[in-house]
Amino acid sequence: MKRWFTLVLAASACARAATPAIDSNRGGKLFETLACVECHSVNGKGGRIAPDLGRVVDRNFTPAALSSTMWNHAPAMWTSMRAREIRGGELDEQAAGDLFAYFYSARFFEKPGDAARGKRVFQERGCGSCHGLTEPLASGAPNVTQWQSLTDPVSLAESMWNHAPRMLSATGAKRVSWPSLSGQDLTDVLVYLRNLPATRQKPSSFQTSAGTAGEALFQAKGCAGCHQSGTALGRKIRGRTLTEIAAEMWNHAPRMSKVMKSAPPQFNTGEMRELLSYLWARQFFEDAGDAGYGKRVFAAKRCNSCHGDASSGAPDLAAGTRSFTGATMVSVLWRHGPAMLAKMQSKSIPWPHFETREMSDLIAYLNSGEKGKSRD
């Protein structure tokens, strides 16, 4: 047990230093090796005992919502696994991050979309006048089946941004308004395009990097000319999905062009991934919560019965020396949960159930480093 706590502390210390790079392809493999696929499926691939995680109607889960759902489901999950003699593998924080990336690639964290609305938007905003579904309708405008970015949200943001100068020229020549898009508009369009006969079998992908080149790109691409800092811009886009961010960047292109008096800067392959990993990735997976309320959750769920008692051997989680995200909480649950459940049962303490907001607030408290100042 002490070795496990040492590993968690070491991993958390590293996590504060840099944003971990996550990869949905690795996460997809983990979904199988961890035996999740024995009960759950994603888009029809896997077991039928538990819900298909790729076809959940109520999307727009936050990482905290997913982690709270897994915490609440854990005792029943462990019972089911024992009954079926299913043995799950190891899930450290990196692996949990990769698993979250896999869920992101399956649109688990996106808002619900409507294909019929998306089809209307695609035509009414003029996309369909140049981009055919299976054949190009205008020179230099690839048809939808050729869009490599259709199944990668970061590549989509990069492609839309790089496409803006061409669109600025076209709308200017035709004297028509810029076709602005809301996050919901773009979500609907993507649901429509990703479910066409020629595209629905394309595998989705989602990766972030450590974002180490993000600050340099923030300066080089002119972002610092309008935005005070990367930290300030990061706070502004906190909690938004990549589809929402891609739509906002698209809408921002005409204004940026006027301010810079030139076409918006282009991004080379991979640069947008670095920039968004720096600005967005970690804080999205941290989620937004209130440390004061989180302190109350910590006490109400009786976490302090072990994690506030030095004699228990459990670490002081609110000491502020480590960093927590939704992925961290899932990793801790997977590795420490069965022993935790047994310990709580021996003390007649009920297993903690969390509402999404409670998990968000708890994570904020654990990251506060100040024992959570209560808000009245």
C-alpha positions in Angstrom: 0.0 0.0 0.0 2.8 2.4 0.9 4.4 1.7 -2.5 1.2 2.6 -4.2 1.0 5.9 -2.4 4.6 6.6 -3.4 3.8 6.0 -7.0 0.7 8.3 -6.9 2.7 11.1 -5.2 5.5 10.8 -7.8 3.1 10.7 -10.7 1.3 13.8 -9.3 4.5 15.7 -8.9 5.4 15.1 -12.5 1.9 16.1 -13.5 2.3 19.5 -12.1 5.4 20.0 -14.2 3.8 19.4 -17.6 0.6 18.5 -19.2 0.7 14.7 -20.0 0.4 13.9 -23.7 -2.6 11.6 -24.2 -3.6 9.4 -27.1 -7.0 7.9 -28.0 -5.3 5.1 -30.0 -3.6 3.9 -26.8 -6.8 4.4 -24.9 -8.7 2.2 -27.4 -6.3 -0.6 -26.7 -6.6 -0.1 -23.0 -10.4 -0.3 -23.3 -9.8 -3.9 -24.4 -6.9 -4.9 -22.1 -8.6 -3.5 -19.0 -11.5 -5.8 -19.8 -13.9 -2.8 -20.1 -14.9 -4.3 -23.4 -16.2 -7.4 -21.7 -19.2 -5.5 -20.5 -19.2 -2.2 -22.4 -19.1 -1.5 -26.1 -18.3 1.7 -28.1 -20.3 2.1 -31.2 -21.4 -1.5 -31.2 -17.9 -3.0 -30.6 -17.8 -4.9 -27.3 -20.0 -6.5 -24.7 -23.7 -5.9 -24.3 -24.1 -6.3 -20.5 -23.5 -2.6 -19.8 -24.4 0.5 -21.9 -22.7 1.3 -25.2 -20.5 4.2 -24.3 -20.4 5.4 -27.9 -24.2 5.7 -28.2 -25.1 7.5 -25.0 -27.8 10.0 -25.9 -27.0 12.4 -23.1 -23.5 13.5 -24.1 -21.7 16.6 -23.0 -20.1 14.7 -20.0 -17.3 16.6 -18.4 -14.3 14.7 -17.1 -15.6 15.2 -13.6 -19.0 13.8 -14.6 -17.3 10.7 -16.1 -15.2 10.2 -13.0 -18.1 10.6 -10.6 -20.2 8.1 -12.7 -17.3 5.6 -12.5 -17.0 6.1 -8.7 -20.7 5.6 -8.2 -20.7 2.5 -10.4 -17.5 1.0 -9.0 -18.8 -1.4 -6.3 -21.3 -2.9 -8.6 -18.7 -3.1 -11.4 -16.2 -5.0 -9.1 -19.0 -7.4 -8.0 -19.8 -8.1 -11.7 -16.2 -8.6 -12.6 -15.6 -11.1 -9.7 -18.8 -13.0 -10.7 -17.5 -13.3 -14.3 -13.9 -13.9 -13.2 -12.8 -10.8 -15.1 -9.4 -9.4 -14.1 -8.7 -5.8 -15.1 -5.2 -4.6 -15.8 -3.3 -1.7 -14.3 -4.5 1.9 -14.8 -2.0 4.6 -13.9 -2.6 8.3 -14.5 -1.1 8.2 -18.0 -3.3 5.3 -18.9 -6.4 6.9 -17.5 -5.6 10.0 -19.6 -5.4 7.9 -22.7 -8.7 6.2 -21.8 -10.3 9.7 -21.5 -8.8 10.6 -24.9 -10.5 7.5 -26.3 -13.8 8.6 -24.9 -13.2 12.1 -26.3 -12.6 10.6 -29.8 -16.0 8.9 -29.4 -17.5 12.3 -28.8 -18.3 11.4 -25.2 -17.5 14.9 -24.0 -19.3 16.7 -26.8 -22.7 18.2 -26.7 -25.6 16.3 -28.3 -25.9 17.0 -32.1 -28.6 16.6 -34.7 -27.8 15.4 -38.2 -30.9 17.0 -39.7 -30.0 20.4 -38.3 -26.4 19.8 -39.4 -27.5 19.2 -43.0 -29.4 22.5 -43.0 -26.5 24.4 -41.6 -24.1 22.8 -44.1 -26.2 24.1 -47.0 -27.4 27.4 -45.6 -23.9 28.6 -44.6 -22.7 27.8 -48.0 -20.4 24.9 -47.2 -22.2 22.7 -49.6 -21.8 25.1 -52.5 -18.1 24.3 -52.8 -17.6 21.1 -50.8 -19.5 18.2 -52.2 -20.1 15.1 -50.1 -18.4 12.7 -52.5 -17.2 14.9 -55.4 -15.6 18.4 -55.4 -17.8 21.2 -56.5 -15.2 24.0 -56.7 -11.5 24.1 -57.6 -9.3 23.5 -54.5 -12.3 22.5 -52.3 -12.0 18.8 -51.3 -15.1 16.8 -50.9 -16.1 15.7 -47.5 -14.9 12.1 -47.8 -11.4 13.5 -48.2 -11.4 15.6 -45.0 -8.8 14.0 -42.8 -9.8 16.4 -40.0 -13.4 15.1 -39.9 -12.5 12.6 -37.2 -9.9 14.5 -35.3 -11.1 17.6 -33.3 -7.7 19.2 -33.1 -7.0 18.8 -36.8 -10.5 20.2 -37.5 -9.6 23.4 -35.6 -6.4 23.7 -37.6 -8.0 23.0 -40.9 -10.8 25.5 -40.3 -8.3 28.2 -39.2 -6.1 27.6 -42.2 -9.1 27.7 -44.6 -10.2 31.1 -43.3 -8.1 33.2 -45.7 -9.6 31.5 -48.7 -13.0 32.0 -47.3 -12.3 35.7 -46.6 -11.3 36.1 -50.2 -14.4 34.3 -51.5 -16.9 36.2 -49.3 -15.2 39.5 -50.1 -15.4 38.8 -53.9 -19.1 37.8 -53.7 -19.9 40.6 -51.2 -21.6 38.2 -48.8 -21.4 38.0 -45.0 -19.0 35.8 -43.2 -20.7 32.5 -42.4 -20.4 32.5 -38.6 -21.0 29.2 -36.7 -22.0 28.6 -33.1 -20.6 25.6 -31.3 -24.0 23.9 -31.7 -24.0 24.6 -35.4 -20.6 22.9 -35.9 -21.6 20.0 -33.6 -24.7 19.4 -35.7 -22.7 19.6 -39.0 -20.1 17.1 -37.7 -22.9 14.7 -36.6 -24.3 14.9 -40.1 -21.0 14.5 -42.0 -19.6 11.8 -39.7 -22.7 9.7 -40.3 -22.7 9.7 -44.1 -22.3 6.3 -45.7 -18.8 7.1 -47.0 -17.5 8.5 -43.6 -19.2 6.7 -40.8 -16.6 3.9 -40.7 -13.7 6.2 -40.4 -11.9 5.7 -37.1 -11.8 8.7 -34.8 -8.7 10.0 -33.1 -7.8 12.5 -30.4 -4.3 13.3 -29.1 -2.8 16.1 -27.1 0.9 16.8 -26.6 2.8 18.2 -23.6 2.3 21.6 -25.1 5.9 22.6 -24.5 6.1 24.6 -27.7 2.7 26.3 -27.1 4.0 29.5 -25.5 6.4 30.1 -28.4 3.6 29.5 -30.9 1.3 31.8 -28.9 3.8 34.6 -29.5 4.8 33.6 -33.1 1.3 33.4 -34.4 0.4 36.9 -33.1 -2.0 35.7 -30.4 -0.2 37.9 -27.8 -1.0 40.9 -29.9 -4.6 40.9 -28.7 -4.7 38.4 -25.9 -2.9 39.4 -22.7 -1.3 36.1 -22.1 -1.7 32.4 -22.7 -2.9 32.0 -19.1 -5.6 34.7 -19.6 -6.8 33.1 -22.9 -6.7 29.7 -21.3 -9.1 30.9 -18.5 -11.4 32.3 -21.2 -11.8 29.0 -23.0 -11.8 26.8 -19.8 -14.3 24.0 -19.9 -15.2 24.5 -23.6 -15.1 21.6 -26.0 -12.8 21.6 -29.0 -15.8 21.9 -31.3 -16.8 25.1 -29.5 -13.3 26.4 -29.7 -13.0 25.6 -33.4 -16.2 27.5 -34.1 -15.0 30.5 -32.0 -11.7 30.6 -33.9 -13.6 30.5 -37.2 -15.7 33.4 -36.2 -12.7 35.3 -35.0 -10.8 35.1 -38.3 -12.4 38.2 -40.0 -11.7 40.4 -37.0 -8.2 39.2 -36.6 -7.6 39.8 -40.3 -8.7 43.5 -39.9 -6.5 44.0 -36.7 -3.4 42.5 -38.3 -4.2 44.0 -41.7 -3.3 40.8 -43.4 -4.5 37.2 -43.6 -4.5 35.3 -40.3 -1.3 33.3 -39.8 -1.3 29.7 -41.0 -0.5 26.7 -38.8 1.8 23.9 -40.0 0.8 20.4 -39.3 1.0 19.7 -35.5 1.3 23.3 -34.4 -2.4 23.7 -33.5 -2.1 20.6 -31.4 0.8 22.2 -29.5 -1.0 25.5 -29.0 -4.3 23.9 -27.8 -2.5 21.5 -25.6 -0.8 24.5 -24.0 -3.9 26.6 -23.7 -6.7 24.1 -23.2 -5.9 20.5 -22.6 -5.0 20.2 -18.9 -7.5 22.7 -17.6 -10.3 20.9 -19.6 -9.5 17.7 -17.9 -9.2 19.4 -14.5 -12.7 20.8 -14.9 -14.0 23.9 -13.1 -15.0 23.6 -9.5 -15.2 25.6 -6.2 -12.6 24.7 -3.6 -14.7 25.9 -0.7 -17.6 23.7 -1.6 -15.1 20.9 -2.3 -13.9 21.1 1.3 -17.4 20.5 2.5 -17.7 17.5 0.1 -14.4 16.1 1.4 -15.9 16.2 4.9 -19.4 15.1 4.0 -18.2 12.0 2.1 -15.9 11.2 5.1 -12.8 11.2 3.0 -11.1 12.8 6.0 -11.7 9.6 8.1 -8.6 8.2 6.4 -7.0 11.0 4.5 -7.1 13.3 7.5 -5.7 10.7 9.9 -1.9 10.2 9.7 -2.2 6.9 11.6 -4.2 5.3 8.7 -1.2 5.4 6.4 -3.3 7.3 3.8 -1.8 10.5 2.3 -3.0 13.9 3.1 -4.8 14.6 -0.2 -5.5 18.3 0.6 -1.9 19.1 1.3 -1.5 20.8 -2.1 1.6 18.9 -3.1 0.0 17.1 -6.0 -2.3 17.7 -8.9 -5.7 16.0 -9.6 -7.9 15.7 -12.7 -10.8 13.6 -13.6 -8.3 11.1 -15.0 -6.4 11.1 -11.8 -9.5 10.3 -9.8 -10.3 7.3 -12.1 -6.8 6.0 -11.8 -6.9 6.2 -8.0 -10.3 4.5 -8.0 -9.1 1.7 -10.3 -6.0 1.0 -8.4 -7.0 1.8 -4.8 -10.8 1.4 -4.8 -11.2 -2.3 -3.8 -8.9 -1.9 -0.8 -10.6 1.4 0.0 -14.1 -0.3 -0.1 -13.0 -3.0 2.2 -11.5 -0.5 4.6 -14.7 1.6 4.6 -16.9 -1.5 5.2 -14.7 -2.4 8.2 -15.5 1.0 9.6 -19.2 0.9 8.6 -18.7 3.9 6.3 -20.9 4.0 3.2 -19.2 4.1 -0.2 -19.2 7.8 -1.4 -21.5 8.7 -4.3 -20.8 12.0 -6.1 -22.9 14.3 -8.1 -20.9 15.8 -11.0 -20.7 19.2 -9.3 -19.5 17.5 -6.1 -16.6 15.8 -8.0 -15.7 19.1 -9.7 -15.6 20.9 -6.4 -13.7 18.1 -4.7 -11.0 18.1 -7.4 -10.8 21.9 -7.0 -10.3 21.5 -3.3 -7.6 18.9 -3.7 -5.8 21.2 -6.1 -6.2 24.3 -4.0 -3.3 23.8 -1.6 -5.0 26.0 1.0 -7.3 23.5 2.7 -10.3 24.9 0.7 -11.6 28.3 1.8 -15.3 27.9 2.4 -17.7 30.1 0.5 -20.9 31.1 2.2 
